[in-house]
Amino acid sequence: MTSERIEAAEALSARVTELTAKALRDAHRYESLVRRTRDASEEMHRADLQRLALVSYLQRLLTAFTAQDKTSLEQLLAASSGAELERLVGVAMAVLAEEAKG
């Protein structure tokens, strides 16, 4: 081989090595990104399940508590207090709906 061909072969070999190293780095980055994304979505799913369990528990607790003596509880609560509680529940639900949008 002539020196020009040797230099061209060496340059080609260096370029192939460079491209192979870049492909390996990119593959590693992609795998890391997939792993982090999967971990984050599993974490979010667990948090959603925990919130669901908490809300279900509170709903059942409040249902059971109010079912026992609803009429006497309503008599204890003044009309203005009841209206204010309804307003606060409406505000809280609006905030939760807005937060759910992201």
N, C-alpha and C positions, 0 to 999 in steps of 0.2 A: 504494500500500500504506500501511497505517497503521503507526504506529511500533511497535505491539504485534506486528504481523506481521513487521516488519523485525527486531525483537529476537528473535522466535521463529526466524526463518530463520537469523539469525546464530548463535544458540545451537545450532540443529540442525547448521549447518555446522561449528561448533567441535567438536561431539560426534563428527561423522563424521570429522573430521580426527584427533581424539584416538584414536578406535577404529582408524582406518587405521594410524596410527603404532604403536599397540600391536600390531596384527596383524603388521606388518612386523618389529618387534622380536622377537615370539614366533617368527616364521618363521626369522629369523636365528639365534636361540638353538637352535631345533630342528635346523637344518642343521648348526650347529657341534657339537651333541651327537652327531648321526649320524656326522659326520666323525671326531670323537674316538673314538667307539665302534668304528668300522670300523678306524681306525688301531691301536687297542689290540688288537682281535681278530686283525689281521694280524700284529702283533708277537708275540702269544701263539702263533700258529700257527707262525711262524718259530722261536721258542724251542722249541716242541714238536718240530719237525723236527730242530733241532740236537741236542736231548737224545736223540732216537731214533737219529740217526746215531752219536752218541758211544756209546750203549749197544750198538748193533749192532757197532760197531768193537771195543769191549772184549770183547764176547761172542765174536766171531770170533778175536780175538787169543788169548784164554784157551783157547778150544777148540783152536786150532792148537798152542799151547804145550803143553798137557796131553796132546794126542794123540801127541806125539813120544815121550814117555818117562813115561807115567803110572805104571807100576809102580815105577820107581826114585824118582819124586817121593813116592809114598805111603810108601815105606820110609824116606825121610829125615824125614818128618813123624811125630813121636811121636803115640801114640794120644790122649793128653790134649790136645795141641795141636790135633789134628783135631776133637775134640769141642768145644773152645772156639771154633774157627773156625765150626763148624756153628751153635753157639749165637749167635755174633755175626751170622752171615748171617741167622738167624731174626729177631733183634732189628732188624736193618737193614730186612728185608722188612716187618716189622710197622710200623716208622716210616714207610716209604715208602707203605704202604697207607693209613695214617692221614693222611698229608700229601695224598694224592690225593683224599681226601674233601673237603678244603678247609677 
